Each structure stands twice: as structure tokens, then as C-alpha cells.
Amino acid sequence: MKIKFIGAAQTVTGSMHYIEAAGKKFILDCGLVQGKRKESFEINRTFEFFNPVDLDFVILSHAHIDHAGNLPNLVKNGFKGNIYCTFATRDLSSLMLTDSAHIQEKDVEFVNKRRKKQGKNPFEPLYTQQDVNNTIPLFVGLNYHREFEITPGISLTFYDAGHILGSALTYLIIKEEGRIIDFAFSGDIGRPNLPILRDPEKIPNVDFFICESTYGGRFHDSATLTEQKMTDVLLKAVARKAKIIVPSFSVGRTQELVMVLNKIFEKKAVPKFPIFVDSPLSVNATAIFRLHPECFDFETSQFLLNNHDPFGFDNLTYITDVEESKRLNDLDGPCMIISSSGMAEAGRILHHLANNIQNPNNIVLIVGYSAEHTLGRRIVEREPDVKIFGEEYKLNAEVIVLNSLSAHADSNELTDYCSNFDRSKMQNIFLVHGDFDQQEKFKKRLQEIDFKNVIIPSRTEEFIL
């Protein structure tokens, strides 16, 4: 069995791991690299370490773009096999890949107008809507806990990762050359006690484990404190009639935010004021959430049984129309505008930030991870001046970071999760999807609880197991 680490190696984007086992070639995830645009585009454009035509199948952990976003390009380059994932991931991926293609086509259209004026050749988008249309039929949905034989010698079982709707830990039983290998890939591991989703599930003991390490050296506030911390932010906005601008991922984070706000207003902990979800993708993703109660935790299931809609309440408005979105500029506070993207790199959130970030009365509420070189990271680091649409803006608004809603397990939670494995059986843990400093800290913690072979692979590094 051979593994080559291609993406999310000593970084947090572009999840992709190439495997040869039992006579088959496949990849775990096919994510987009995000960051510096020119550099990212070049990495995403080509598959230099394998030929997509030669792949037998893909196993997809979840629908986030850094894990699923390059699938249409894979298909564009000749891949014709199955893409195995959960049913919820299949539905969300259809939505998110369509949105991704739209953004790329529009971005290239904008850039090509300038290139035409400069007499330069036009760019092509990484992929188009037609490429997405060719990709969706390849998805094969599987339920959690149902062992499925992909091919003689390779059996797959998904376990709930508790990260976003449909996210899965991949457990493989590989029979090769007279031996049985128990192998697992974490995808992204969620946190206990998050709203909506079940807690991450334990998987059987394995010989080899590829584990995420996004927050391998950091610690979140307890998820149980989210409601109180959000209440404090809302009361602050009421007191000074502030606008709260929230960059939020359309899938997962926005729905969690809405559910927390629903509970707060239902308890009358804060006077009601307008809440807007201004993102067509968020609106459509929320509709998919309603279709998959099999992913909900007990509390959310009970909420539904009592005839409540966890994703709707009377002072909440979902916005898809562009003109409605523009009218939010003239709105007085207190109000909250939740809009994508979560790292503030694209989408309507850029307009809301541009219109509100220079007002010291306003609040920018950060509720998720922002990678290096993104606008979200610059806001988190409170740089005095930030660029939006190429223009400088003063960051005068108050910045509040609410990390208790993070969908990634922190250092303690990752360590607790791994501590369940049998050390005598575990031959290697490979740490991926993390900045190198976080991986080093997590590696040290794992070694302190007696894991012997913890490896931080570099990009393109290959291992024979």
C-alpha cells in the first residue's frame, strides 16, 4: 500500500491524498487550495502527481470547498469513476460546486475585461457549470455505519465526524498480499456539544490514521458557552445601536448561528432586532439541512418534534435578491447581517464590510477559521488598514472573535479523540490539514500519550505501508 500526500500537507487547504492499494488507485478528497490567488490557481489547475484518467474512485469526507472543490476539474481532466460520500455530502456538494463554478466564471469574466484592454490573452476558469453537471452523476451516497465493498479487497464504512452536515470519518479495511490493513482518514473532526450535529463518533482501532490538525496547538472556548457569549454581543449591539457584520461559511456555520440566535430570542434574553442572512448559497444550504434530520443531534431532533423550525424565526430574513441586499446598506442598527464567505474572500460579505468596517460603532463578528493571506485573517489580526475590492479601508469597527462555534476540534478535543485508539495496534499517525506550528504542537501531545510514530508529511511525500 502506498500513500502520497498531495494537498493539505503542512497547510490547511487543498485536501487530497493519493493511495494505491489492493491493485486500485484512488484519492481521499479533492479540495481546492485557497490563499494567494495566482499561486493557488496554478496548483489547482493541474494534477501533476497522478493522471485523473487512471483513478478508480474518490472517497470524499465532506462538502467544504477545500475538500471537494476541485472535483469538477478532476472530471474535466478525464476522471470517470465513482465519488463515494454520505447522502448529505452528495446534496451539499451539488450546491457548493455549482456556486464555486459560478464564482470562478464571474471572476474570470471580470479579469478578462481588464486583460482585453491590456491586449493580453484571456484566462479560462478552472472549471465551468458544465463540468459540475458532468461531476454530479458520479456521486454515490452511502449511509453511516453501512459497510460497503468498493472493490474486492477494499471495504468502506463512514462514521459521523460531527464537523458539518454529512461529514464523515473514513474507515477502510484493505486486504492486500495476504494481510489485512485497518486504515482511517479523519477528514475534519468536529467538536462535542456543537448545535445541530451529533458529536464525532469513535471508529474501530486502526493500523494507520490520517488525522487533521487544524487546531493542534490551540484551545477553543467551550461550545456550551456559545449562547452566553452571543447574548453578550447582541446586548452590546442593542445598547449602542450597532450593526453586526458576520462573515460566515454558508454551509454549517450559518445554520449553527441561526439556531443559537433562535434559542436566544426564544428565551427573550435579548430584545428582538432584525437578523439577515444575505447569501443565496446559505439559503439553499439551509433547505438541504432541513432534508437531512438523520444528521441531527438529540436536542435538534427534539426541537423539530416540538414543531419548531431551528432555521427560522420571526425576526430572521433570508435574502437572495441583489437589490434587497443593497438596501441593507441604508439600514440603521441594531441589526445583524450574516453573509458569506467565511474567510471574507468573496461574496456579498465584501460589500457589507466595505460599507460598515470604518464605523467605530459597528461590530465585525468573526465566528470561524481564516487562513493566511485572507481578508478574514487580516481582520482577526486587527490590521489598521485592509484592502477590499483593491481599495484601502480603515478597520475602525470593533472586532470580536467567537471561537466557541469552531467546527474543528481543538487541541484537547483532538487529543481526546485519538486517545481512544489502541497504541499497540497503531503503526503510524499522519498529521495533515494544519499549519506546521500547530502540527508540531499536536505531535508532541500525541507522543506524550504514548503514540510512537507520529509523522508530519510534506507535500508530495510518499510512504510505503
N, C-alpha and C positions, 0 to 999 in steps of 0.2 A: 504494500500500500504506500502511495506517495502523496504528499501534500505540498503544494506551492502556495505561499501567501502572497496574493497579488494586491489586494486592497485592504484598507483599514489596518495596515501594519504600521505600528508606531504613529498612528493618526486616527482620527475619529470618523472619517468619511470614506466612501467608496468600498463598502464591504464586499469582498469577493475572495473566495478560497478555492483553489483548483485541486481536485482529487482524482487519482487513478486507483481503482480498487476492483477486485473481482472481474477484471477484464473490461471495466467500464470507465469512462471519463465523464466527470460531472463537476459542477461548481455549486458551492454554498453561497447564495446571494449573488446579486449582480447590481451593485449600487453605483450611484453617481458620486464621483469625487467633487466636493464643494470647497470653495476657497478662492484663491486668485484666479480670475476668470480665464485668462489666456492659457495659463498652465493647466487648469482643470480641464478645459476643453480638449487640449491635446492628449491628456491621459485618457479621458473618456472616449475619445474618438476611435482609438484603435485597440484591438485585443492582441497585443504583441507577444503574449506568452502562451497562447493556445489559439487554435483555429476554431471559431464557433461552429463550423460545419462538423467538426469531429466530436463535439459534446453529445453524450447520450441523453442527459437530462439536467435539470436545475432543481435544487431544493431552496425554497425561499422562506426566510424566517418571519418576515413581516413586511408591511406595505410602505414603510417610510422610504423616501426617495434615495437616501444614502445606502439603502439595502436592495431596493427594487428598481431604481430609476433608470438603469441602463439596459434593462431587458429589451426594449424595442430596438435599441441599437444592436444588441446581440442577434435578434431575429433578422434585422436588416442585413447583417453580415453572414447570414446563412444558417443560423441555428433553427432546427425543426423539431426538437424533442419536447417532452412534457416538462412543465413547470409545476412542481408539487408544493402545495401550501395548504393552509386551512381555508375553509369556505369564506370566512370573514376577510381574510387577507386577499383572496381572489377578488371579492367585490370591491374592497377598498383600493386595490391595485388598479383595477379598471378605471376608477375615478381619478386616482392620482397621476397615473401615466398619461391619461387624456389631458389633464391640466398641465403636466410637465411639457408635453408636446406643444400645447398652445403657447406656453410661455416662451419656449425656445423659438418657435416660428415667429412670434411677435418681436422677440429680442433681435433676431437676425434681420427681420424686416427693417427695424429701426437702425441697426448698424449699417445695413446695406444702402440706406438712403445717404448716409454720410460718405460711404466708400464710393458710391456712384459719383458724387460731387467731386471727389478727390481723384477720379479716374482709375480707381482700383477695382479688381475683380470682386464679385460678390461672394459672401460666405454662404455655406449651406447649413441649415440647422442640424444638430446632432441626429435628430430623428423627427418624423412628422406624425400627424394624426393617422395617416395610412399605416405607418409602421406599428403604431399602437393597435390599430384594428387587426393587423396580422398577428399580434402577440397574444391578445386576449383569448383566442380559441385554444391556445396551448396550455392554459392553466388547468390543473387538475386539483379539485378541492378534496381534502381529507378531514375527517373529524379527529379531535383529540382522542388519544388513548386507543386508537384502532390500528393495530399493526398491519402494514401493507407491504407486500413483496413487490418492490420495484422491478427487480430482475432476479433470476436465480443467483443467490449469493449476497443480495443486499435487501434487507428489510428496514422499513422506516416506521417510526412512531413519533407523533407530535405530542408534546406536553405544553401546557399553558405557561407562557413566560411572564404574563402579567404586566407587559410593557405598553402595548396598545391593543386595540380590538383585534383579535385573531393572531397576535404574536405567539411564536412557538419556539420552544427548545426542540432541537432535532436530535433524536436518538436513533442510531443506526446499528444494526447487527450485520457485520460483514464476514462472510465465510470465504476464506482465501487460502489456497495452498495447504489445506488440511487443518487450519486453525480458525478460531472464531474471535473476531475483534469487536469489542463493545466500544462504540465511538459516539461522541456527542458534540454538538455545536450550540452555544447558548443563544445565538442571535443577540438581542438586547434583553437583559434581565430587569424586570420591573421591581417595584417596592411593595412591601407589605402595607396594607391599610390604605391604599390609594382608592379614591372614589371610582365607582362603576365596575372595575375589573377585579377578578379573583387574584389572590396572592400568587406569586410564582410557585410552580409545582416542582416537587423533587422528582428527579429522574433516577433510573437504576444506576448502580455503580458501573463505571466505565474504565477502560484502559487508557483512553486518550480523550482529552476535553479541550475544545477551543472556547475560551471564555472571554467575554467582553470585559473592559476595564476602564470605562469612561471616567468614573469617579473613584478609581482605585485608591486614591490618596486623599479624597475629600469626604466631608461629612455633611449630610443634609439635616435641616430641622426635621423633627418628627412629623410624619404625614398627618398625624392626629391633631397637630396644631394649625393646620391649614385654615380651617374655618375661623379660628380666632384671629389669626394674622390678617386674613382677608377682611374680616369685620373691621379691624383697626384701620386698614387702608380706606375702606368705604366711609367710615366715620370722619376720617381726615378730609376726604373729598367733600362730604356734606358741609363740614364746618367752614371750608373756605371756597365752596362752590367751584371746585376744580374739575377739569376734565382728566380722566384717567385713560391713558393710551396704552393698550396692551398688545405687543407683538406676540402672536400665538400660533403654534402649529395647528393647521386645520383639522388634523386627524389626531384625536386623543386629548391633547391639551385643552383645546377649545371646549370639548364636551365635558371634561372634568371641571373646568372653570364654571361652566353654566350650571352644573349640578351643585357645586359648592355655593354659588350665588343663590340658587333656588332655595337651598336649605336656610341660608341666612335671612332672606326676605320672608320666607315662610314662618320663621321664628320671630319676626318683627324686631330683630336685633339692630336693624338699620332702617331709617325712613326710606321708602321706595323712591328711586330715581331711575331715569332711563338707562337701559343697557342695550347696546347694539352689537350684534355680530355681523361685521361688514366683510363678508368673504363668500363668494359663490361656492367655493370648494368646501368651506366649513358647513354651509347649509346642506349641500349634497352629502357630505360625510355624515352629518348628524342623522340624515334619513337612513343611511346604511346602518348606523348604530342601532336604530330602532328595529332593524330587521334581524339582529343577532343577539337576542337575550340569552342565548346559550353561553355567551362570554361574560355575563354579568355576575357580580358577587351577590351574596345573600341580601345585603342591605338594599341594593338597587333593585333586585328582583322583588323584594317586599314593597318597595316604593311603587313599582309598576302594579303589583297586585292590589294596592290601595287606590288604583285608578288615577295615579299621578303620572304626569309626563316629566321625567327627570330632565328633559332638554327643552322645557318650555314653561314660562310663567308670564303673568300679565304685563310686567314692565320690561319684558325682553322682546326685542325686534330683530329678526333676521333680515339682512339686506343683500340683494343681488344686483339691483339696478344701479347703474353708474350715477345717474342724476340724484338718486336718493343718497348715495354715498357722498356726493359733493355737498349736499345740503347739510351734512353733519359739520361742515366747517363753520357754519353760522350758528351752531347750537351753543347755548350757554350751559355752564356746569351748574350743579353736579351731573355728570354723566360718565359712562364708561364705554369706550369703543374698543372692541376686540377684533383684531384683523391679522391676516397672515401677510408675510411669512414670519415664522417664529424667530428666525435669526435676522429679520428685517433686511433681507437682501433683495426682495422683490415683492410685488403685490401692492395692494391698496394701503398697507401699513405705512409705506414710504410717504404717501400723500398726507396721512394723518400726523406723522412725525414732523414733516416739513411745516405743517400748519400750526403745530402746538408745542414743539420742543423748545422754542425760545421764550415761552411764557413761564416765569418762575412760579406762577400759581399752579401750574399743571403738574401732573404726575405721570412718569413713564414707569409702568409696572412690568418688570421682567420676570417671566414665570417658567423659563426653560433654558436649556444649554445653548450657548452661541459659540461657534467655532472661531478660531483665529482668523483675522482679516475680514470679519463680517461687521456690518454696522451694529448688530446686536452686541458684539463683544466690545466695540468702542463705547457704546452707551453704558454697558456694565462697568467698564473701567473709567467711566466718567471723564472721557476726554473733553476738554473745554470747547473744542470745535469739531464738528463732524460733517462729512460730505453726504448730501442727499441729492440725487439726480445731478451730480457733478458740481453742486454749489455748496458753499460753506454755511453752516448754521451754528449758532451758539447753543450749547447744551445748558440751558438755564433751568429747565424743568427739574423737579425733584425725581431722582431715580431710586426706585425701591425694588429690591431683588427678593422674590419669594421662591426659595429653592425647595420648600417642602412639597411642592407639586411635581418635582422632577420625576420623570418616568423611568429614570435609570437608578438602579440600586447604588447606594453609596459604599464607601469602603467597608464599613461594618456589615452592611447587608450582603455585599458580595462575599465577604469572608465567612459569614454565617452560612450562606448558601453552599459554598464549596466545602465547608467543614463536615457536611453530611456524607461526603464521598469516602470510600474505603481507601486509605493511603496505601495499603499493601497491594491493591489491585491497580491503582492509578500509576501509569508509567510516565505520562507527560501531561502537563497543563500548558497550553499555548495561550498567551495573553494577546488579544487583539482589540481593536476599536478603543484606543485610548492614546492620549499624548504620552510621550515616553516617560516624562517625570511621574505621571500617575501610575504607569505600568511598573516602574521601578519600586514605588512605594507598595503597590499591591503584591508584587512578587515577594518583597521582604515579609509582608504579613503572612502570606501563604507558607513561606519557609518556616516562619515562627510556629506554625501549627502542623509542622512535620510533613509538608509536601516537598519531595526531594528534587524533582526535575521540572522546574518552572522556567519556561522559555519565552522570551520576548522576540518573536521573529521580525526580521526586517523585510521590506518589500522585495519580493521575488525570491526570498529564501526558501529552500526546498528541503524536505525531510523524508527519509525512507523509514517507515514504521515497521 
